[in-house]
Amino acid sequence: MTEVTSIHAPKIMKQKRQQIDLLHGPLAGKIVLFALPVIAGSVFQQVFNAADTAVVGRFASSQALAAVGGNSSTISLLLNLFVGITSGAGVVTATLIGQQREDRISDAVHTAMLFSMLCGIFLVFAGQVIARPLLELMSSPEDVIELAALYLRIYFAGMPFLMIYNMGAALLRSTGDSARPLYSLLFAGVVNVFLNLFFVIVCRMSVVGVALATVISNGICAGLVLWFLVREQGPFRLEFRKLRLHREDLLDILRIGLPSGLQGTVFSVSNVCIQTAVNGFGSAVIAGSAVGVTFEFISYFALNGFVQACLNFTGQNYGAGEKERCRKIWRISLAAGFLACLILNFGFYLSRSFFLGLFTHDPAVYAVAEVRMRSILLLQSIAATYEVSGAALRGMGRAMTPALLTVFGSCVFRILWIWTIFRAFPTLHVLFSVYPASWILTGILVTGAYLYFVRSDKF
């Protein structure tokens, strides 16, 4: 896409109450205002997802807890490729806004939404076919695997809903609107919690109940985002009769989104390898690790709010030719993301007795979760270095560089760690230490690449 050199052309869209002007005015306050709904939505979504594990852990069994909680890495493996592509759609539309290309935006929106629907349908069938074989490959224990496979199959039946929501939310955020995706998550999340309690406690449906609750809540999210887009004015208005794949827009979306999606998928491969090692310790360790990872997800989402802010602010401003503004966006987002993650990391750890008690009363499960928090959670804010720098590069259309560096630092390195260091010292602490070690390495690589690019003639 060609680059324009000024942001002072007339705006192509009337600014709405929910939208933040990403191209004009002071940055720090706007980045925080943009990030807060993303953080709130993601944290609430994880809290609602945590209700799945909490409800089955308290009202079903440790095996049910392990089946639901231990599936996170498996779900990510199958989902991350397609979710990564949604970030490509967001960058494409944000850049078109910065370039004042109203004629292209509508085509990009309809291409992105149709593509998300097709991806969701594909994932429905993929999930049914490979659920159990993948769990067997990961050495899931016999007392867990049947429940885990059942949960996966039901979960993936709702994939079209999840893909539609993620794509629609990415498109709305590219306009500066991070609020309405939050409203969708809040409403659907409350429904999810009530359905969890009803299906598990009243109907005694255990794993099936929490899976059905998740599918229904994802359907509500998708419906709300579609409703918002259908009611939009201007080039972002969704009209179902216009749904088609426009070649130029699809190629742009895939050029930026596919490296990010592949990065997430390969990243998940390393997590699957780690989860396989965790599975070798038995169901109590699987359950404890599943509890501990909940707090990592919540802390990461605090960071991810500023990652998304950096991605969308950079996309619009780089498209408009405001390169110095892009540098400021990176600095502010990195500092804010690091601090937000750090505060949550230490908050959860210092209050671990309360938070872990929400999930389990089993001493063995509690002990494993505590080890995971001490080994991983306290150092998680280091991940801000490569997450924010990678988002800045993707916002400038440089998606392949952070993808390749992250694959090496977070996947290849982790697999080598498991094959060598963990094999020599097979303890949980050594296994969990692979995360902070990989964050340090990847942070050096991706941040170095960003600094090199912004100082080069190509910036």
Backbone torsions as a table, in degrees:
resi	resn	phi	psi	omega
1	MET	NA	139.2	-179.2
2	THR	-75.6	153.1	-175.4
3	GLU	-103.7	138.5	173.3
4	VAL	-98.1	169.3	-169.8
5	THR	-114.2	3.5	-177.9
6	SER	-147.1	148.0	176.3
7	ILE	-102.1	11.1	-173.6
8	HIS	-96.3	7.0	173.3
9	ALA	-69.9	159.5	179.2
10	PRO	-58.2	144.5	-180.0
11	LYS	-69.2	141.9	-176.6
12	ILE	-85.6	-12.4	-179.1
13	MET	-132.6	140.9	173.8
14	LYS	-69.4	129.8	-176.8
15	GLN	-70.1	126.8	179.3
16	LYS	-98.6	165.7	-177.1
17	ARG	-58.0	-36.4	-177.1
18	GLN	-78.8	-17.4	-173.0
19	GLN	-91.9	142.2	175.1
20	ILE	-103.3	134.7	177.4
21	ASP	-74.8	107.7	-175.6
22	LEU	-83.5	-12.4	-172.0
23	LEU	-98.6	-16.1	-172.7
24	HIS	-132.2	151.6	172.0
25	GLY	87.1	179.5	-179.2
26	PRO	-60.1	149.1	-172.4
27	LEU	-95.5	-42.9	-168.5
28	ALA	-56.4	-51.2	-178.3
29	GLY	-63.0	-39.4	-179.2
30	LYS	-69.5	-37.2	177.5
31	ILE	-62.6	-42.8	178.5
32	VAL	-64.9	-44.3	-179.8
33	LEU	-62.8	-36.9	176.9
34	PHE	-69.4	-43.0	-174.0
35	ALA	-70.7	-34.6	-173.2
36	LEU	-58.6	-47.2	176.5
37	PRO	-63.8	-35.5	177.2
38	VAL	-63.7	-44.7	178.7
39	ILE	-62.4	-49.5	-178.2
40	ALA	-60.0	-44.6	-179.6
41	GLY	-63.0	-45.7	-179.0
42	SER	-67.1	-41.9	179.4
43	VAL	-65.4	-44.7	178.2
44	PHE	-62.4	-39.0	178.3
45	GLN	-61.4	-42.5	179.2
46	GLN	-69.5	-36.4	176.1
47	VAL	-62.2	-42.5	178.7
48	PHE	-66.9	-38.3	175.4
49	ASN	-66.0	-36.3	177.8
50	ALA	-64.1	-24.7	175.9
51	ALA	-61.4	-32.2	175.8
52	ASP	-56.7	-53.1	-177.6
53	THR	-70.1	-37.3	-179.3
54	ALA	-65.2	-43.6	-177.5
55	VAL	-66.6	-46.7	-179.4
56	VAL	-70.8	-30.0	178.5
57	GLY	-68.5	-36.6	-178.0
58	ARG	-88.8	-30.8	-171.2
59	PHE	-118.6	-1.8	176.8
60	ALA	-119.8	-97.4	-177.6
61	SER	-157.3	165.9	176.1
62	SER	-65.1	-31.6	177.7
63	GLN	-66.4	-40.5	176.7
64	ALA	-65.4	-39.1	177.0
65	LEU	-61.2	-45.2	179.5
66	ALA	-65.0	-37.6	-179.0
67	ALA	-65.6	-40.0	-179.0
68	VAL	-79.6	-51.7	-175.3
69	GLY	-71.4	-33.5	-178.1
70	GLY	-75.7	-2.8	-178.5
71	ASN	-90.1	-2.9	-173.6
72	SER	-60.4	-42.6	-178.9
73	SER	-69.8	-33.7	178.5
74	THR	-67.3	-44.5	178.5
75	ILE	-62.0	-43.8	179.7
76	SER	-61.2	-38.3	-179.5
77	LEU	-59.3	-42.3	-176.8
78	LEU	-82.7	-22.0	-170.1
79	LEU	-101.1	-31.1	-167.3
80	ASN	-63.7	-33.4	178.8
81	LEU	-57.6	-45.2	-174.5
82	PHE	-79.7	-34.9	176.1
83	VAL	-67.1	-36.5	177.2
84	GLY	-60.2	-35.3	-179.7
85	ILE	-65.0	-30.1	178.4
86	THR	-62.6	-32.4	177.0
87	SER	-65.5	-33.1	175.8
88	GLY	-62.6	-40.4	178.0
89	ALA	-63.8	-40.7	178.6
90	GLY	-63.1	-42.4	178.8
91	VAL	-65.2	-42.6	-179.5
92	VAL	-60.3	-49.0	-178.2
93	THR	-69.5	-36.9	177.3
94	ALA	-62.4	-43.0	179.4
95	THR	-65.1	-39.1	177.9
96	LEU	-64.6	-34.7	175.3
97	ILE	-63.1	-47.0	179.3
98	GLY	-61.7	-32.2	-179.4
99	GLN	-87.1	0.1	-179.7
100	GLN	62.6	37.0	-176.2
101	ARG	-100.2	65.1	-179.1
102	GLU	-58.9	-31.6	-177.6
103	ASP	-65.4	-26.7	-178.0
104	ARG	-92.8	-22.1	-171.1
105	ILE	-63.3	-46.0	-177.4
106	SER	-59.7	-43.7	178.5
107	ASP	-61.9	-40.8	179.9
108	ALA	-65.0	-40.3	179.7
109	VAL	-62.9	-47.7	-177.1
110	HIS	-70.7	-34.3	174.6
111	THR	-63.6	-46.0	-177.7
112	ALA	-62.7	-43.7	-176.6
113	MET	-69.6	-40.8	177.9
114	LEU	-65.1	-41.6	179.8
115	PHE	-62.0	-39.4	178.9
116	SER	-63.5	-38.7	178.4
117	MET	-65.0	-43.4	179.4
118	LEU	-64.8	-40.4	177.9
119	CYS	-63.3	-40.4	179.1
120	GLY	-62.0	-41.9	178.2
121	ILE	-63.7	-42.2	177.9
122	PHE	-59.9	-42.3	-177.8
123	LEU	-67.5	-29.6	175.9
124	VAL	-56.2	-51.1	-176.8
125	PHE	-72.8	-38.3	179.0
126	ALA	-62.1	-41.3	-179.5
127	GLY	-64.3	-37.7	179.9
128	GLN	-67.0	-36.9	-173.7
129	VAL	-77.0	-43.4	-168.9
130	ILE	-103.7	2.3	-176.1
131	ALA	-55.7	-60.9	-177.0
132	ARG	-68.6	-44.9	177.8
133	PRO	-55.9	-37.9	179.9
134	LEU	-68.2	-39.8	177.7
135	LEU	-65.6	-37.5	176.4
136	GLU	-65.3	-39.9	177.8
137	LEU	-62.9	-30.8	179.7
138	MET	-86.2	6.2	177.3
139	SER	61.4	40.2	176.0
140	SER	-63.6	136.4	-178.3
141	PRO	-61.3	152.5	-178.0
142	GLU	-60.8	-32.1	-177.4
143	ASP	-80.5	0.8	-177.6
144	VAL	-121.8	-30.5	-164.6
145	ILE	-62.7	-37.6	-178.9
146	GLU	-65.3	-45.4	178.9
147	LEU	-65.5	-39.9	-179.4
148	ALA	-64.9	-42.2	179.2
149	ALA	-65.1	-40.3	178.5
150	LEU	-62.6	-44.3	179.0
151	TYR	-60.6	-45.4	-178.8
152	LEU	-60.8	-43.8	-176.8
153	ARG	-64.4	-41.8	178.7
154	ILE	-68.6	-42.8	-179.8
155	TYR	-57.4	-45.9	-176.8
156	PHE	-74.8	-13.7	172.8
157	ALA	-65.5	-22.7	179.1
158	GLY	-98.4	15.3	-177.0
159	MET	-59.9	-37.6	177.3
160	PRO	-56.3	-39.2	178.6
161	PHE	-62.2	-45.9	-176.6
162	LEU	-65.7	-40.1	179.9
163	MET	-68.2	-40.7	178.5
164	ILE	-63.3	-44.0	179.4
165	TYR	-61.9	-48.4	-177.0
166	ASN	-61.8	-41.5	179.3
167	MET	-68.6	-44.9	179.4
168	GLY	-62.4	-41.2	178.4
169	ALA	-63.7	-40.5	178.9
170	ALA	-62.4	-40.2	179.5
171	LEU	-66.9	-42.6	178.9
172	LEU	-63.9	-41.3	-179.8
173	ARG	-65.9	-31.0	179.9
174	SER	-64.7	-20.2	176.9
175	THR	-88.7	-3.8	-174.8
176	GLY	96.6	6.3	-178.6
177	ASP	-101.5	96.4	176.3
178	SER	-103.5	2.6	-175.6
179	ALA	-84.2	-46.2	-174.4
180	ARG	-66.7	-35.1	170.9
181	PRO	-58.5	-34.0	176.4
182	LEU	-64.3	-45.1	-179.7
183	TYR	-58.5	-40.1	179.6
184	SER	-61.8	-46.7	-178.9
185	LEU	-64.8	-40.3	-178.3
186	LEU	-62.2	-48.5	-178.6
187	PHE	-63.9	-47.8	-178.2
188	ALA	-66.5	-35.2	-179.2
189	GLY	-66.0	-39.6	177.2
190	VAL	-62.8	-42.0	176.5
191	VAL	-60.1	-41.2	-179.1
192	ASN	-60.5	-44.4	-179.5
193	VAL	-62.3	-47.6	-179.3
194	PHE	-63.6	-40.1	178.1
195	LEU	-67.0	-38.1	174.6
196	ASN	-54.6	-51.9	-178.2
197	LEU	-62.8	-41.6	-178.2
198	PHE	-67.1	-49.4	-176.1
199	PHE	-67.3	-37.4	-174.9
200	VAL	-86.3	-46.8	-175.1
201	ILE	-81.7	-47.6	-175.7
202	VAL	-81.2	-49.8	-175.8
203	CYS	-88.6	-10.2	179.6
204	ARG	53.7	46.8	-178.3
205	MET	-94.8	-5.2	175.0
206	SER	50.9	-126.7	-174.8
207	VAL	-60.8	-39.9	178.9
208	VAL	-60.1	-39.1	-178.3
209	GLY	-63.5	-47.2	-178.6
210	VAL	-70.2	-31.5	177.5
211	ALA	-67.1	-45.0	178.1
212	LEU	-63.2	-39.6	178.4
213	ALA	-61.2	-39.8	178.9
214	THR	-65.5	-44.1	179.9
215	VAL	-62.0	-44.6	-179.0
216	ILE	-63.7	-43.7	-179.2
217	SER	-66.9	-36.3	175.8
218	ASN	-64.8	-36.2	176.0
219	GLY	-63.1	-38.2	177.5
220	ILE	-65.2	-44.1	177.7
221	CYS	-56.7	-48.0	-178.9
222	ALA	-62.1	-43.1	-179.6
223	GLY	-62.4	-40.4	-179.6
224	LEU	-67.7	-42.9	180.0
225	VAL	-65.1	-40.8	176.2
226	LEU	-61.0	-40.3	179.5
227	TRP	-62.4	-42.5	178.1
228	PHE	-61.5	-44.8	-176.9
229	LEU	-69.7	-36.8	178.8
230	VAL	-64.6	-31.3	-178.5
231	ARG	-90.6	-0.1	177.7
232	GLU	-64.2	156.2	172.9
233	GLN	-109.8	150.3	176.1
234	GLY	84.4	-156.1	-170.9
235	PRO	-68.9	-16.5	179.9
236	PHE	-88.7	0.8	179.5
237	ARG	-68.8	128.5	179.7
238	LEU	-91.8	124.2	175.7
239	GLU	-124.0	118.8	-172.8
240	PHE	-61.0	-29.3	179.3
241	ARG	-69.5	-16.1	-179.9
242	LYS	-96.0	1.2	-178.9
243	LEU	-65.1	116.5	174.7
244	ARG	-162.5	162.0	-180.0
245	LEU	-93.7	109.1	175.1
246	HIS	-88.7	123.6	-169.5
247	ARG	-56.5	-49.2	-176.6
248	GLU	-61.8	-42.7	-179.0
249	ASP	-69.4	-40.7	179.7
250	LEU	-63.6	-41.0	179.0
251	LEU	-64.7	-39.5	177.2
252	ASP	-64.2	-43.4	179.2
253	ILE	-61.9	-44.8	-179.0
254	LEU	-70.1	-34.7	-180.0
255	ARG	-61.1	-37.6	179.9
256	ILE	-92.5	-40.5	-173.9
257	GLY	-81.2	-33.1	-176.2
258	LEU	-63.7	-44.8	175.5
259	PRO	-59.2	-38.7	177.7
260	SER	-65.6	-41.8	178.4
261	GLY	-65.8	-42.5	177.2
262	LEU	-64.0	-38.6	175.6
263	GLN	-58.5	-46.7	179.6
264	GLY	-64.6	-37.0	179.9
265	THR	-68.0	-47.2	179.0
266	VAL	-65.5	-36.8	174.5
267	PHE	-57.2	-42.2	179.3
268	SER	-68.8	-30.1	176.4
269	VAL	-59.4	-43.4	178.1
270	SER	-64.1	-38.9	178.0
271	ASN	-67.1	-34.3	175.4
272	VAL	-63.7	-40.6	177.1
273	CYS	-61.6	-41.2	178.1
274	ILE	-67.0	-42.2	179.1
275	GLN	-63.6	-34.7	176.4
276	THR	-62.2	-41.7	176.6
277	ALA	-64.7	-39.3	176.9
278	VAL	-63.0	-41.7	-179.1
279	ASN	-59.5	-29.0	179.2
280	GLY	-66.3	-14.5	179.4
281	PHE	-89.1	-8.5	177.0
282	GLY	106.8	172.1	-172.0
283	SER	-66.9	-33.7	179.5
284	ALA	-64.4	-40.8	178.8
285	VAL	-69.9	-38.4	176.3
286	ILE	-59.2	-46.2	-179.0
287	ALA	-64.3	-44.0	-179.8
288	GLY	-64.2	-41.0	177.7
289	SER	-65.2	-38.6	178.9
290	ALA	-63.4	-37.9	177.0
291	VAL	-66.7	-46.7	-177.8
292	GLY	-62.5	-37.6	-176.8
293	VAL	-68.4	-21.2	178.0
294	THR	-57.4	-42.3	-177.6
295	PHE	-74.9	-27.3	173.4
296	GLU	-67.2	-41.4	178.7
297	PHE	-61.2	-46.6	-178.3
298	ILE	-62.4	-43.5	178.9
299	SER	-65.3	-39.5	178.4
300	TYR	-62.6	-38.9	-177.9
301	PHE	-66.2	-29.5	173.4
302	ALA	-62.9	-43.0	174.2
303	LEU	-64.3	-42.1	-174.3
304	ASN	-64.4	-25.2	175.2
305	GLY	-58.5	-41.4	179.7
306	PHE	-79.9	-25.8	171.9
307	VAL	-63.5	-46.0	178.9
308	GLN	-66.3	-37.3	176.4
309	ALA	-62.2	-46.3	179.2
310	CYS	-60.1	-42.9	-179.0
311	LEU	-61.5	-49.5	-174.7
312	ASN	-76.8	-41.1	176.0
313	PHE	-61.7	-44.6	-179.8
314	THR	-64.8	-41.7	-179.6
315	GLY	-57.0	-49.1	-179.5
316	GLN	-67.7	-45.2	-174.5
317	ASN	-72.7	-35.0	176.7
318	TYR	-69.0	-38.4	175.5
319	GLY	-62.0	-31.6	179.6
320	ALA	-87.3	-0.4	176.9
321	GLY	83.3	12.8	-178.3
322	GLU	-92.7	81.7	-172.0
323	LYS	-75.9	-37.4	177.8
324	GLU	-65.3	-36.0	176.6
325	ARG	-64.1	-35.8	176.7
326	CYS	-62.1	-40.3	178.5
327	ARG	-62.3	-42.1	179.2
328	LYS	-64.8	-39.0	178.4
329	ILE	-59.1	-44.5	179.8
330	TRP	-61.8	-47.3	-177.2
331	ARG	-63.1	-45.5	-178.3
332	ILE	-66.3	-44.6	-178.0
333	SER	-65.2	-38.9	179.9
334	LEU	-65.1	-46.7	-179.4
335	ALA	-64.7	-45.0	-177.7
336	ALA	-68.4	-41.2	-179.9
337	GLY	-64.9	-43.4	178.2
338	PHE	-59.4	-47.7	-177.0
339	LEU	-66.5	-43.1	-179.5
340	ALA	-61.1	-44.4	179.3
341	CYS	-64.9	-43.2	-178.1
342	LEU	-61.4	-42.8	-179.5
343	ILE	-61.5	-45.4	179.3
344	LEU	-67.4	-40.0	178.7
345	ASN	-53.1	-53.3	-176.3
346	PHE	-74.0	-31.1	176.8
347	GLY	-62.6	-45.5	178.3
348	PHE	-65.6	-42.4	-176.5
349	TYR	-67.6	-43.4	-179.0
350	LEU	-67.6	-24.0	179.0
351	SER	-109.4	28.2	-172.3
352	ARG	-62.7	-31.7	180.0
353	SER	-60.1	-42.4	179.7
354	PHE	-69.5	-50.7	-173.4
355	PHE	-67.8	-41.5	178.9
356	LEU	-67.8	-31.9	178.8
357	GLY	-66.2	-19.2	176.8
358	LEU	-69.8	-22.2	-173.3
359	PHE	-104.1	-32.4	-172.8
360	THR	-156.1	152.0	170.2
361	HIS	-113.9	3.8	180.0
362	ASP	-78.4	118.2	-177.0
363	PRO	-59.1	-36.1	-179.1
364	ALA	-67.4	-42.6	178.4
365	VAL	-64.9	-43.4	179.8
366	TYR	-59.4	-44.0	-177.1
367	ALA	-63.7	-40.9	179.5
368	VAL	-66.5	-43.3	178.7
369	ALA	-60.1	-38.4	179.5
370	GLU	-65.8	-40.6	177.5
371	VAL	-62.0	-41.9	-179.8
372	ARG	-64.8	-42.0	179.5
373	MET	-62.2	-42.3	-178.0
374	ARG	-69.7	-36.2	-174.9
375	SER	-83.1	-31.6	-171.9
376	ILE	-116.3	-52.5	-169.4
377	LEU	-58.4	-42.8	-174.0
378	LEU	-66.1	-17.5	-178.2
379	LEU	-112.0	8.3	-170.8
380	GLN	-66.2	-27.1	-176.8
381	SER	-62.6	-18.4	176.2
382	ILE	-57.6	-29.9	-177.8
383	ALA	-61.5	-18.4	178.9
384	ALA	-59.1	-31.0	-175.9
385	THR	-61.0	-45.0	-179.2
386	TYR	-90.0	-27.1	179.9
387	GLU	-67.3	-48.6	-178.1
388	VAL	-71.0	-42.6	179.1
389	SER	-63.4	-39.8	176.7
390	GLY	-64.2	-39.4	178.4
391	ALA	-64.2	-40.0	178.6
392	ALA	-62.8	-42.8	178.7
393	LEU	-65.0	-42.3	178.4
394	ARG	-64.8	-38.2	178.3
395	GLY	-62.3	-24.9	177.4
396	MET	-94.8	11.5	177.6
397	GLY	83.2	8.3	-179.2
398	ARG	-101.8	69.8	-173.2
399	ALA	-84.0	-29.3	-173.7
400	MET	-70.7	-38.4	-176.8
401	THR	-60.5	-54.3	178.7
402	PRO	-64.1	-30.2	179.1
403	ALA	-63.9	-49.1	-178.3
404	LEU	-65.0	-42.5	-179.2
405	LEU	-66.9	-37.8	179.1
406	THR	-70.5	-36.4	176.1
407	VAL	-59.2	-44.3	179.8
408	PHE	-68.1	-49.0	-174.0
409	GLY	-72.5	-32.9	-174.3
410	SER	-108.1	-12.9	179.4
411	CYS	-112.8	-62.9	-178.3
412	VAL	-57.5	-45.4	-179.8
413	PHE	-60.9	-43.4	-178.6
414	ARG	-66.1	-40.7	179.1
415	ILE	-65.1	-42.2	176.7
416	LEU	-61.7	-38.2	178.2
417	TRP	-60.2	-45.7	-179.1
418	ILE	-65.0	-40.7	-178.1
419	TRP	-72.8	-23.2	-174.7
420	THR	-114.0	-72.1	-173.5
421	ILE	-65.7	-47.3	-179.4
422	PHE	-66.6	-35.8	178.3
423	ARG	-64.2	-34.5	178.4
424	ALA	-77.3	-33.3	-178.8
425	PHE	-130.8	79.0	-170.9
426	PRO	-80.0	67.8	175.6
427	THR	-117.5	160.2	179.5
428	LEU	-62.6	-40.5	-178.3
429	HIS	-61.6	-43.4	178.5
430	VAL	-64.9	-40.8	178.8
431	LEU	-62.0	-48.1	-177.7
432	PHE	-68.9	-25.5	-178.4
433	SER	-67.3	-13.8	178.5
434	VAL	-61.9	-29.6	-178.1
435	TYR	-65.4	-58.7	179.4
436	PRO	-61.0	-34.5	178.6
437	ALA	-62.4	-42.1	-179.7
438	SER	-71.8	-33.0	177.6
439	TRP	-63.0	-41.8	179.5
440	ILE	-62.6	-47.9	-178.9
441	LEU	-62.9	-48.0	-177.7
442	THR	-66.4	-37.3	177.7
443	GLY	-60.5	-43.1	178.1
444	ILE	-62.8	-44.0	-176.7
445	LEU	-66.9	-51.1	-173.6
446	VAL	-73.2	-41.4	177.8
447	THR	-64.2	-39.2	175.8
448	GLY	-60.9	-40.9	178.7
449	ALA	-65.3	-40.5	178.0
450	TYR	-61.6	-49.2	-178.6
451	LEU	-62.3	-37.0	177.6
452	TYR	-64.3	-42.8	-177.4
453	PHE	-66.1	-45.9	-175.8
454	VAL	-69.4	-17.7	177.5
455	ARG	-96.0	-0.9	-177.6
456	SER	-92.3	169.6	178.8
457	ASP	-70.8	-16.5	-176.8
458	LYS	-81.2	-12.2	-177.7
459	PHE	-74.8	NA	NA
